C-alpha cells in the first residue's frame, strides 16, 4: 500500500535535507514564502505550513518581516525525518 504525504510535509523534509547536506547552514536566510512557493510550485499557504513544522522543530526562526533563518545545526535535524 502506498501512503501519500502532505505536500507541506514533503517540503519541510526537503528543506531539512538541504540543511543536512550543507546547502543551508545555521544563520543562513532562506528565500521568502513567495519565492519558495514559486520554486516548489505550491501556494504560499503550503510554504507557511512547511515553515511552521520547521519552526516547531526549532530548525528555523521566522522574523516579523517573514524572513526565515536557519537556527539548528545540521546534526540536530534527524528528528524531522
C-alpha positions, 0 to 999 in steps of 0.5 A: 500500500502506498501512503501519500504525504502532505505536500507541506510535509514533503517540503519541510523534509526537503528543506531539512535535507538541504540543511543536512547536506550543507546547502543551508547552514545555521544563520543562513536566510532562506528565500521568502514564502513567495519565492519558495512557493514559486520554486516548489510550485505550491501556494504560499499557504503550503510554504507557511505550513512547511515553515511552521513544522520547521519552526516547531522543530526549532530548525528555523526562526521566522522574523516579523518581516517573514524572513526565515533563518536557519537556527539548528545545526545540521546534526540536530535535524534527524528528528524531522525525518 
